Amino acid sequence: MPHSVTLGKGPDERRIAVLNRKGNGPPVMWVGGFKSDMRATKASAIDSWAERQNRAFLRFDYSGHGESTGDFEDGTISRWLEETLAVMDRFLDERPILVGSSMGGWISLLAARHLLDERPALAPAGLVLIAPATDMTEKLMWSRFPEDIRRMVQETGVYDRPSAYSEAPYPITWKLIEDGRRHLLLGKPIRTGCPVHILQGMEDPDVPWGHTLELVEHLPGDSVSLTLVKDGDHRLSRDEDLERLIAAIEAIA
């Protein structure tokens, strides 16, 4: 059964569902993607590895995702970053390895920057990023939308975007787009304070590999590794992809 962390008050209150496997450290923490959940394929594969290796593994669902409460359309980068940091504060007492998938890659980078400034004792010991959707609201959504879609989002507050991963469309809100602009990272050096390993599929239609190369250019230092998977898609959930993911975690651990 999951644990939970409660944030907010009144209509803003939400219960964040958490699964916390005890074990040796440094703990590994899963930071999921947009519309994904903590029991999806990659997070479950890491949990199986953690069980075999007696490793600590922490995962959770953002509000509006999976087993957490809250409405998805209320979600913003600020809100989901706040929840990520709250889960870390509640369950971690040493520097973790953050494994961020897609949007979770962006949130992991934002969390690392915040913790370096505010709580260095919890700043990540390493980052493993899978198709990191850095600045996605601006670079991968807004800049790709045609003018009629942009106008719809501004006038109605939401655009129901068709998804290849779900029969139901994903609601993209104006609130999400506006808030995302407060957290843009590209355009200046990005501090992490730890080694970074990025896994990126070259057949990824959602986060093009050129976007990830731009991210690498903004990561200072020599402790950045990039694995390009020539036939890899966005999910990188095949058996061979999961093996690469576990190997990247073990290389930092």
N, C-alpha and C positions, 0 to 999 in steps of 0.2 A: 504494500500500500504506500502511496506517495506521502511525503511530508508536504507542508505548505508554508508559505510566507504570505502574510496579508499586508497589503499596501493601500494607502488612500483612505479617505473617509467619505461617508455618505454615498452619493451616486458614483463617486470615483473609486470606491472600494473594490478591490479585486483580490482573489486568492490565487497565488501562484503555486502550481503543483510542482513538486520536486522529488526526484529519486536520487538517493544518496547512498552509494555503495561504500562501505567502510573498507579500508585497506591501507597499504603502504603508500608513501608519497614519492615524488610530488604528485598531488592529486591531479587528475585529468578532468576538465570541465567542458561539457558540450554546450555550444552556443549555436542554436539552430537557425534555420533560414525562414524566409517569408512564407507563411502558410504551412510550415512543416511542424513536426512535433517530436517530442523526446523519445518516442518509441519507434521512430522510423528506422530504415535499414542501417544507415551508417552509425547512428547512436547505439542501436542494439548490437551491432558488431563490436563496437568498442567495449560495451558492457560485457559481452561474452569474453573478450580478451582480458578485461579487468578481473573478471571472476577467476579465470585460469591463472592469472599472474598475481592474484591477491593485491591488486592495485585499487586505490581509492578512485572512484568515478562519480562525478556529480552531473546531473542533467535536469532540465526543467522546461516547462512550457511558458512562453510569453502569454500575457493576457490576450484573450481572444483566440488562443491556439490550444489544441489538444485538450488536456484535462484541467486547464486553468479557467477561471471565470473571466467575465468581461466581454465586451463586444469587439469583434475584430475591427470594425470601422472606427473605433475610438483609438486605435493603435497609432503611435508615432515612434520615430526613432528615439526621441527623448524618453518616452514612456517605457519602451522596451529596454533601453539602456539602464534606466532607473531600476527596473526589475532584475536585470542581470547583476548589477552591483549589489542589490539587496540580498540576492541569493548567495553571492560570494561572501558578503559580510556575515550572513547567518551561519553558513556551513563550512567555511574555510578558515584555517588558522595558519596556513603556510602558502607560499607562492605556487600557483597552479600552472599547468599547461592548458591553455585555452585552445580548443578545437572549434573553429568557427566556420560554418558552412554558408556560402552565399551571403545573404544579408548578415548572418552571424559573423562573417569575416569582418565586415564593416564595424559591427557592434563590438567585436573583440578588440579591434584597433582603437576604438573610442574608449573602451574600458581600460585598456593598457595606458593610454595617455592620462586618463583621469587618475588612475591608481598611482602612477609615477609621481604625480603632483600631490595627491591627497593622502594616499595610504601605501607608501612604498613597500611595506611589509607584505602586502597582498599583490603587488605588481607581478605580472606573469613571469614565470621562469622560462616560458617558451610559447610560441604561437604556431599552430598548424592550421592553415587556412585553405579551404576547399572552394575553388571558384569564387574568390572573395568579391562581393558586389559592393565595393567601395563607392560611396557617393551615388548609390543606385537610384535614388529618387530623382536626382538631377541628370546624371549621365546616362542611365539605362532606362529611365521612364520618360521624364519630361522632355528631354532633348530628342527622343525618338517619336514622341506623339505628333501627329499632324495637327495643323491649326484648329480643325474642327473639334478634335478630341480635347485639346487644351481649353478651348472655349467652353466645352461641355463641363469639364472638371471645375472651372472657375465659376460657372453660372449655376450648376446644380450641386456642386460639392463632391461629386463622386463620378467615376467612370468604371463600369463593370468590364474589366479587361479579360478577354478569353484566355484560358490557360491550357497548355499542353499536358498539365499534370492533374487536372481535375475537370469533371464535367461541369461544375459550377464555375462561373467567372470569378476573378479576384477583384474585389472592390478597391480601387485606387482613389483615395480621397484627397481633396485639396489641402486638408489639414496635414496629411502625411507629406505632401510635396513641400508645403511651406515650412513645416518643422524640419524637414531634412536639410534645408538650406542653412540651418544653424549648426550643422555637424559636418560640413564638407571638409575633406582632408586633402584631396589632390590639389596641387599647385604650390605646395610647400613641403619641406621635409617632415616625415611622419616618425615620431619617436615611439619606440617600442620597449627599449631597455632589455631586450632578450633576443635569442635566436628566432628566426622566422622560417618556416618551410611552407611553400605554397604548392598545392596540387591543382592543375588546371587542364581541362579537356580542350583540345583544339577543335572539336566539333560542337562546342557549346554555343547554342544560339542566344542564350540569355545573358551570359557574361563572356563576351568575346575575349580570346586570349590576348589580343592587343590591349584590351583594357587592363588586364593583369600585368602586362609588361609595363604599362604606365605606372601602376602601383609600385612595382619593383624599383623603378627609377626614383621614387620618392622615399624609399626605405634606406636610410643611411647605414654605413658600416658594411662589414664583410660577412656578417652572420645571416645572410639571406640566401635561401636555396629555392629554386623553382624547378618543379617537375612538370613538363608538358607531356600530356598523354595524347598521342597523335589521333587516335580514334575515340577519344573520350568525350562523353556528352556532359551536360550540366550536372547530372546527379552523381556521376562517378560512384555507382553502387554495385558494379559487377564484382565478382569474386577477386579478380586481379586488381581492381581499384581499391577494394577494401584491404587487400594485402599491402598495397602502397601506403594507405592511410595508417595502418598499424605500424608499419616500418618507420614512417615519419615521426610518429609519437615516440616510439622506442629510441629513435636516434637522439631525440631531445632529452628523454627521460634518463 
